[in-house]
């Protein structure tokens, strides 16, 4: 199981995956927006998205849980 956490304060601009989706290492999970920049959040391991903890429009803080991949 791998937890994907936010590395910065940002807005969730776009959610690319849903719970139950299979992902590969390097796949984009969500796209964050901070200071007019789009920052993709990538899967660090292959697996299945077990939980998705954010929605489009959410404001997240550094260290917040974005997703769990099993």
Beta strands, then each sheet from edge to edge (+ up, - down):
strand 1: 2-5
strand 2: 10-15
strand 3: 22-23
strand 4: 28-34
strand 5: 37-42
strand 6: 47-52
strand 7: 59-60
strand 8: 65-69
sheet 1: 1+ 8- 6+ 3-
sheet 2: 5+ 4- 2+ 7-
end
